[in-house]
């Protein structure tokens, strides 16, 4: 479906805007990755009308595609809860080295794409006259010095690095962008996979901060054992020193930070309201949770 949408967009840009294949693919890649340099804009009414619906369709497709990312996030949260439960038993959870390896790997791939853009565009496009709509009038590309003197697009290591970071983070100011035909062809896979690598790196950084917070929380738990003993004992309805399975569930949820005392009191009050509804105080029936609608 993704490649079909890309092919549709390229065909439409070629037909409605009269762009070359490589330029159309380059423009559509900017749309799909939400980079939007602004070096090419849609000028014809029919193309603008098409792009309006095309961008909305891309957003719908992106909303569908983000589901696996959300599932991965939920899985990560479940892992954090699992580690918290294991810590109650005194069993170590995921090793810190494994978490560190994932962060290192994601950082490596992110840097590869940043460095690729920096090295390629600072050397191949040190000065370029561009072509087509973005060509510089009267620019001489026979040599670097002539290109510089005739007003060609210039890039050095700093501007190429700046362009790479701004591109892969999808900021896309547009003050620097690929100018040569080869540069735009390279930019298509570079932008697609580079944006994914950057997003994966940011996700691992977020996970690392989450792991640090979780480890800090566990240290606080063990450093304030007396306080958590009070939490443990407050879960016991009978006031005893041992918890039932249901009470232990509440304690684990509260220890993992998924349940606080205020919410627990609200749940208890809700139970009492349902339990006293029929005057028997013998517990809540399933049907009590679904009141009849008049």
C-alpha positions as a Markdown table, in Angstrom:
| # | Residue | x | y | z |
|---|---|---|---|---|
| 1 | Unk | 0.0 | 0.0 | 0.0 |
| 2 | Unk | 2.8 | 2.4 | 0.9 |
| 3 | Unk | 4.7 | 1.9 | -2.4 |
| 4 | Unk | 1.3 | 2.2 | -4.2 |
| 5 | Unk | 0.7 | 5.6 | -2.7 |
| 6 | Unk | 4.2 | 6.7 | -3.6 |
| 7 | Unk | 3.7 | 5.5 | -7.2 |
| 8 | Unk | 0.4 | 7.3 | -7.4 |
| 9 | Unk | 1.9 | 10.6 | -6.1 |
| 10 | Unk | 4.9 | 10.4 | -8.5 |
| 11 | Unk | 2.6 | 9.8 | -11.4 |
| 12 | Unk | 0.3 | 12.6 | -10.4 |
| 13 | Unk | 3.2 | 15.1 | -10.0 |
| 14 | Unk | 4.7 | 14.1 | -13.4 |
| 15 | Unk | 1.3 | 14.5 | -15.1 |
| 16 | Unk | -0.1 | 17.5 | -13.3 |
| 17 | Unk | 3.1 | 19.5 | -12.6 |
| 18 | Unk | 5.2 | 18.3 | -15.5 |
| 19 | Unk | 8.1 | 17.2 | -13.2 |
| 20 | Unk | 10.7 | 14.7 | -14.2 |
| 21 | Unk | 10.5 | 11.3 | -12.6 |
| 22 | Unk | 13.4 | 11.8 | -10.2 |
| 23 | Unk | 12.1 | 15.2 | -9.2 |
| 24 | Unk | 8.6 | 13.9 | -8.7 |
| 25 | Unk | 9.9 | 11.1 | -6.5 |
| 26 | Unk | 12.0 | 13.5 | -4.6 |
| 27 | Unk | 9.0 | 15.8 | -3.9 |
| 28 | Unk | 6.7 | 12.9 | -2.9 |
| 29 | Unk | 9.4 | 11.6 | -0.5 |
| 30 | Unk | 9.4 | 14.9 | 1.2 |
| 31 | Unk | 5.6 | 14.7 | 1.5 |
| 32 | Unk | 5.6 | 11.2 | 2.9 |
| 33 | Unk | 8.4 | 11.9 | 5.4 |
| 34 | Unk | 6.8 | 15.3 | 6.3 |
| 35 | Unk | 10.2 | 17.0 | 5.7 |
| 36 | Unk | 9.0 | 19.6 | 3.3 |
| 37 | Unk | 12.1 | 21.5 | 2.3 |
| 38 | Unk | 10.0 | 23.9 | 0.2 |
| 39 | Unk | 12.5 | 24.0 | -2.7 |
| 40 | Unk | 9.6 | 22.7 | -4.8 |
| 41 | Unk | 6.0 | 23.8 | -4.5 |
| 42 | Unk | 2.8 | 22.8 | -6.3 |
| 43 | Unk | 1.7 | 25.6 | -8.6 |
| 44 | Unk | -1.1 | 24.2 | -10.8 |
| 45 | Unk | -4.7 | 24.3 | -9.3 |
| 46 | Unk | -5.3 | 20.6 | -10.3 |
| 47 | Unk | -2.1 | 19.5 | -8.6 |
| 48 | Unk | -2.9 | 21.5 | -5.5 |
| 49 | Unk | -6.3 | 19.9 | -5.4 |
| 50 | Unk | -4.8 | 16.5 | -5.7 |
| 51 | Unk | -2.2 | 17.2 | -3.1 |
| 52 | Unk | -4.8 | 18.2 | -0.6 |
| 53 | Unk | -6.4 | 14.8 | -0.7 |
| 54 | Unk | -3.1 | 13.0 | -1.1 |
| 55 | Unk | -1.6 | 14.5 | 2.1 |
| 56 | Unk | -4.8 | 13.6 | 4.0 |
| 57 | Unk | -4.6 | 10.0 | 2.6 |
| 58 | Unk | -0.9 | 9.8 | 3.7 |
| 59 | Unk | -1.9 | 10.9 | 7.2 |
| 60 | Unk | -4.6 | 8.2 | 7.4 |
| 61 | Unk | -2.0 | 5.7 | 6.2 |
| 62 | Unk | 0.5 | 6.9 | 8.8 |
| 63 | Unk | -2.2 | 6.6 | 11.5 |
| 64 | Unk | -2.7 | 3.0 | 10.5 |
| 65 | Unk | 1.1 | 2.3 | 10.3 |
| 66 | Unk | 1.7 | 3.8 | 13.8 |
| 67 | Unk | -0.3 | 0.9 | 15.4 |
| 68 | Unk | 2.8 | -1.4 | 15.5 |
| 69 | Unk | 4.7 | 1.4 | 17.2 |
| 70 | Unk | 2.0 | 1.8 | 19.8 |
| 71 | Unk | 1.9 | -2.0 | 20.4 |
| 72 | Unk | 5.7 | -1.9 | 20.8 |
| 73 | Unk | 5.3 | 0.9 | 23.4 |
| 74 | Unk | 2.6 | -1.1 | 25.2 |
| 75 | Unk | 4.9 | -4.1 | 25.2 |
| 76 | Unk | 7.7 | -2.0 | 26.6 |
| 77 | Unk | 5.4 | -0.8 | 29.4 |
| 78 | Unk | 4.4 | -4.4 | 30.1 |
| 79 | Unk | 8.1 | -5.3 | 30.4 |
| 80 | Unk | 8.5 | -2.5 | 32.9 |
| 81 | Unk | 5.7 | -3.9 | 35.0 |
| 82 | Unk | 7.1 | -7.4 | 34.7 |
| 83 | Unk | 10.5 | -6.1 | 35.9 |
| 84 | Unk | 8.8 | -4.4 | 38.9 |
| 85 | Unk | 7.0 | -7.7 | 39.8 |
| 86 | Unk | 10.3 | -9.6 | 39.5 |
| 87 | Unk | 11.9 | -7.2 | 41.8 |
| 88 | Unk | 9.3 | -8.0 | 44.4 |
| 89 | Unk | 10.4 | -11.7 | 44.2 |
| 90 | Unk | 14.1 | -10.6 | 44.3 |
| 91 | Unk | 14.6 | -11.9 | 40.7 |
| 92 | Unk | 16.6 | -9.5 | 38.4 |
| 93 | Unk | 14.7 | -8.2 | 35.3 |
| 94 | Unk | 16.2 | -7.3 | 32.0 |
| 95 | Unk | 19.9 | -6.8 | 32.2 |
| 96 | Unk | 21.1 | -3.3 | 31.8 |
| 97 | Unk | 23.7 | -4.4 | 29.2 |
| 98 | Unk | 20.8 | -5.5 | 26.9 |
| 99 | Unk | 19.1 | -2.1 | 27.2 |
| 100 | Unk | 22.4 | -0.4 | 26.6 |
| 101 | Unk | 23.1 | -2.5 | 23.5 |
| 102 | Unk | 19.8 | -1.4 | 22.0 |
| 103 | Unk | 20.6 | 2.2 | 22.6 |
| 104 | Unk | 24.1 | 1.9 | 21.2 |
| 105 | Unk | 22.8 | 0.1 | 18.1 |
| 106 | Unk | 20.1 | 2.7 | 17.4 |
| 107 | Unk | 22.7 | 5.5 | 18.0 |
| 108 | Unk | 25.1 | 3.8 | 15.5 |
| 109 | Unk | 22.5 | 3.6 | 12.7 |
| 110 | Unk | 21.3 | 7.2 | 13.4 |
| 111 | Unk | 24.8 | 8.5 | 13.2 |
| 112 | Unk | 25.5 | 6.5 | 10.0 |
| 113 | Unk | 22.7 | 8.3 | 8.2 |
| 114 | Unk | 23.7 | 11.7 | 9.6 |
| 115 | Unk | 27.3 | 11.1 | 8.5 |
| 116 | Unk | 26.2 | 9.8 | 5.1 |
| 117 | Unk | 24.4 | 13.0 | 4.4 |
| 118 | Unk | 27.2 | 15.1 | 5.8 |
| 119 | Unk | 29.9 | 13.5 | 3.8 |
| 120 | Unk | 28.0 | 13.0 | 0.5 |
| 121 | Unk | 26.4 | 16.5 | 0.2 |
| 122 | Unk | 29.5 | 18.4 | 1.4 |
| 123 | Unk | 31.7 | 16.7 | -1.2 |
| 124 | Unk | 29.4 | 16.0 | -4.2 |
| 125 | Unk | 27.4 | 19.2 | -3.8 |
| 126 | Unk | 30.2 | 21.5 | -2.5 |
| 127 | Unk | 28.9 | 23.9 | -5.1 |
| 128 | Unk | 26.2 | 23.1 | -7.6 |
| 129 | Unk | 24.2 | 25.0 | -10.2 |
| 130 | Unk | 21.2 | 22.6 | -9.8 |
| 131 | Unk | 18.9 | 21.8 | -12.7 |
| 132 | Unk | 15.3 | 22.2 | -13.9 |
| 133 | Unk | 13.1 | 24.7 | -11.9 |
| 134 | Unk | 15.8 | 25.2 | -9.2 |
| 135 | Unk | 18.6 | 25.9 | -11.6 |
| 136 | Unk | 20.7 | 29.0 | -10.9 |
| 137 | Unk | 20.6 | 31.3 | -14.0 |
| 138 | Unk | 23.9 | 31.8 | -15.7 |
| 139 | Unk | 25.7 | 29.5 | -13.3 |
| 140 | Unk | 28.9 | 27.9 | -14.5 |
| 141 | Unk | 29.4 | 24.4 | -13.2 |
| 142 | Unk | 32.7 | 23.7 | -15.0 |
| 143 | Unk | 34.7 | 24.0 | -11.9 |
| 144 | Unk | 34.2 | 24.7 | -8.2 |
| 145 | Unk | 35.6 | 28.2 | -8.4 |
| 146 | Unk | 33.5 | 29.2 | -11.4 |
| 147 | Unk | 30.4 | 27.7 | -9.7 |
| 148 | Unk | 31.2 | 29.8 | -6.5 |
| 149 | Unk | 31.7 | 33.0 | -8.5 |
| 150 | Unk | 28.5 | 32.5 | -10.6 |
| 151 | Unk | 26.2 | 32.1 | -7.6 |
| 152 | Unk | 25.9 | 28.3 | -7.3 |
| 153 | Unk | 24.4 | 26.6 | -4.3 |
| 154 | Unk | 27.2 | 26.1 | -1.7 |
| 155 | Unk | 27.6 | 23.5 | 1.0 |
| 156 | Unk | 30.5 | 22.9 | 3.4 |
| 157 | Unk | 30.9 | 20.3 | 6.1 |
| 158 | Unk | 29.0 | 22.4 | 8.7 |
| 159 | Unk | 26.0 | 23.2 | 6.4 |
| 160 | Unk | 25.8 | 19.6 | 5.2 |
| 161 | Unk | 25.8 | 18.4 | 8.8 |
| 162 | Unk | 23.1 | 21.0 | 9.6 |
| 163 | Unk | 21.1 | 19.9 | 6.6 |
| 164 | Unk | 21.3 | 16.2 | 7.6 |
| 165 | Unk | 20.1 | 16.8 | 11.1 |
| 166 | Unk | 17.3 | 19.2 | 10.1 |
| 167 | Unk | 16.2 | 16.7 | 7.4 |
| 168 | Unk | 16.3 | 13.5 | 9.4 |
| 169 | Unk | 14.4 | 15.2 | 12.3 |
| 170 | Unk | 11.8 | 16.2 | 9.7 |
| 171 | Unk | 12.2 | 19.9 | 10.6 |
| 172 | Unk | 13.1 | 20.7 | 7.0 |
| 173 | Unk | 13.7 | 24.5 | 7.0 |
| 174 | Unk | 14.5 | 24.4 | 3.3 |
| 175 | Unk | 17.5 | 26.8 | 3.4 |
| 176 | Unk | 19.7 | 23.8 | 2.4 |
| 177 | Unk | 18.5 | 20.9 | 0.4 |
| 178 | Unk | 19.8 | 18.5 | -2.3 |
| 179 | Unk | 20.4 | 20.3 | -5.6 |
| 180 | Unk | 21.9 | 17.8 | -8.0 |
| 181 | Unk | 20.0 | 15.1 | -9.8 |
| 182 | Unk | 22.2 | 12.4 | -8.2 |
| 183 | Unk | 21.8 | 14.1 | -4.9 |
| 184 | Unk | 18.0 | 14.0 | -5.1 |
| 185 | Unk | 18.0 | 10.3 | -6.2 |
| 186 | Unk | 20.2 | 9.5 | -3.2 |
| 187 | Unk | 18.0 | 11.6 | -1.0 |
| 188 | Unk | 14.9 | 9.4 | -1.6 |
| 189 | Unk | 16.2 | 6.3 | 0.3 |
| 190 | Unk | 18.3 | 8.5 | 2.6 |
| 191 | Unk | 15.3 | 10.4 | 3.8 |
| 192 | Unk | 13.0 | 7.4 | 4.1 |
| 193 | Unk | 15.3 | 5.1 | 6.0 |
| 194 | Unk | 17.1 | 8.0 | 7.8 |
| 195 | Unk | 13.9 | 9.3 | 9.3 |
| 196 | Unk | 13.0 | 5.8 | 10.6 |
| 197 | Unk | 16.5 | 5.5 | 12.1 |
| 198 | Unk | 16.2 | 8.8 | 13.8 |
| 199 | Unk | 12.7 | 7.9 | 15.2 |
| 200 | Unk | 14.0 | 4.6 | 16.4 |
| 201 | Unk | 17.0 | 6.3 | 18.1 |
| 202 | Unk | 14.7 | 8.8 | 19.8 |
| 203 | Unk | 12.4 | 5.9 | 21.0 |
| 204 | Unk | 15.4 | 4.1 | 22.5 |
| 205 | Unk | 16.5 | 7.3 | 24.2 |
| 206 | Unk | 13.1 | 7.7 | 25.7 |
| 207 | Unk | 13.2 | 4.0 | 26.8 |
| 208 | Unk | 16.6 | 4.6 | 28.4 |
| 209 | Unk | 15.2 | 7.6 | 30.4 |
| 210 | Unk | 12.2 | 5.4 | 31.4 |
| 211 | Unk | 14.6 | 2.6 | 32.6 |
| 212 | Unk | 16.6 | 5.1 | 34.6 |
| 213 | Unk | 13.4 | 6.4 | 36.3 |
| 214 | Unk | 12.3 | 2.8 | 37.0 |
| 215 | Unk | 15.7 | 1.9 | 38.5 |
| 216 | Unk | 15.6 | 5.1 | 40.6 |
| 217 | Unk | 12.1 | 4.2 | 41.7 |
| 218 | Unk | 13.2 | 0.7 | 42.8 |
| 219 | Unk | 16.1 | 2.2 | 44.7 |
| 220 | Unk | 13.7 | 4.6 | 46.4 |
| 221 | Unk | 11.5 | 1.7 | 47.3 |
| 222 | Unk | 14.3 | -0.2 | 48.9 |
| 223 | Unk | 15.6 | 3.0 | 50.5 |
| 224 | Unk | 12.2 | 3.7 | 52.1 |
| 225 | Unk | 11.2 | 0.2 | 53.1 |
| 226 | Unk | 9.3 | 1.4 | 56.1 |
| 227 | Unk | 7.1 | 3.7 | 54.0 |
| 228 | Unk | 6.3 | 0.9 | 51.6 |
| 229 | Unk | 5.6 | -1.4 | 54.4 |
| 230 | Unk | 2.8 | 1.0 | 55.3 |
| 231 | Unk | 1.6 | 0.8 | 51.7 |
| 232 | Unk | 1.7 | -3.0 | 51.9 |
| 233 | Unk | -0.3 | -3.1 | 55.1 |
| 234 | Unk | -2.8 | -0.6 | 53.9 |
| 235 | Unk | -3.8 | -3.0 | 51.2 |
| 236 | Unk | -5.0 | -5.5 | 53.8 |
| 237 | Unk | -8.8 | -5.1 | 54.3 |
| 238 | Unk | -8.6 | -7.3 | 57.4 |
| 239 | Unk | -5.7 | -5.4 | 58.9 |
| 240 | Unk | -3.5 | -8.5 | 59.0 |
| 241 | Unk | 0.1 | -8.8 | 58.0 |
| 242 | Unk | -0.5 | -11.0 | 55.0 |
| 243 | Unk | -2.4 | -10.1 | 51.7 |
| 244 | Unk | -4.9 | -12.1 | 49.7 |
| 245 | Unk | -4.3 | -12.5 | 46.0 |
| 246 | Unk | -6.7 | -9.6 | 45.2 |
| 247 | Unk | -5.0 | -7.4 | 47.8 |
| 248 | Unk | -1.6 | -8.3 | 46.5 |
| 249 | Unk | -2.6 | -7.3 | 42.9 |
| 250 | Unk | -3.5 | -3.9 | 44.2 |
| 251 | Unk | -0.2 | -3.6 | 46.0 |
| 252 | Unk | 1.8 | -4.6 | 42.8 |
| 253 | Unk | -0.2 | -2.1 | 40.7 |
| 254 | Unk | 0.5 | 0.7 | 43.2 |
| 255 | Unk | 4.1 | -0.2 | 43.5 |
| 256 | Unk | 4.5 | -0.1 | 39.7 |
| 257 | Unk | 2.9 | 3.4 | 39.7 |
| 258 | Unk | -0.2 | 2.3 | 37.8 |
| 259 | Unk | -2.5 | 2.9 | 40.7 |
| 260 | Unk | -2.5 | 5.6 | 43.4 |
| 261 | Unk | -4.3 | 5.8 | 46.7 |
| 262 | Unk | -6.9 | 8.3 | 45.4 |
| 263 | Unk | -7.9 | 6.1 | 42.5 |
| 264 | Unk | -8.0 | 3.0 | 44.8 |
| 265 | Unk | -10.3 | 4.9 | 47.2 |
| 266 | Unk | -12.5 | 5.8 | 44.3 |
| 267 | Unk | -12.7 | 2.2 | 43.2 |
| 268 | Unk | -13.5 | 1.1 | 46.7 |
| 269 | Unk | -16.3 | 3.7 | 46.9 |
| 270 | Unk | -17.7 | 2.6 | 43.6 |
| 271 | Unk | -17.7 | -1.0 | 44.9 |
| 272 | Unk | -19.5 | 0.1 | 48.1 |
| 273 | Unk | -22.2 | 2.0 | 46.1 |
| 274 | Unk | -22.9 | -1.1 | 43.9 |
| 275 | Unk | -22.7 | -3.5 | 46.8 |
| 276 | Unk | -25.3 | -1.5 | 48.8 |
| 277 | Unk | -27.7 | -0.9 | 45.9 |
| 278 | Unk | -29.9 | -4.0 | 46.6 |
| 279 | Unk | -29.4 | -3.7 | 50.4 |
| 280 | Unk | -27.8 | -7.2 | 50.7 |
| 281 | Unk | -24.1 | -6.2 | 51.0 |
| 282 | Unk | -23.1 | -9.6 | 49.6 |
| 283 | Unk | -20.8 | -8.4 | 46.9 |
| 284 | Unk | -21.2 | -7.0 | 43.4 |
| 285 | Unk | -22.9 | -9.0 | 40.7 |
| 286 | Unk | -21.9 | -8.8 | 37.0 |
| 287 | Unk | -25.3 | -7.3 | 36.1 |
| 288 | Unk | -24.7 | -4.5 | 38.7 |
| 289 | Unk | -21.9 | -3.2 | 36.5 |
| 290 | Unk | -24.3 | -2.6 | 33.6 |
| 291 | Unk | -27.3 | -0.6 | 34.8 |
| 292 | Unk | -30.5 | -0.9 | 32.9 |
| 293 | Unk | -31.3 | 1.9 | 30.5 |
| 294 | Unk | -34.9 | 3.1 | 30.7 |
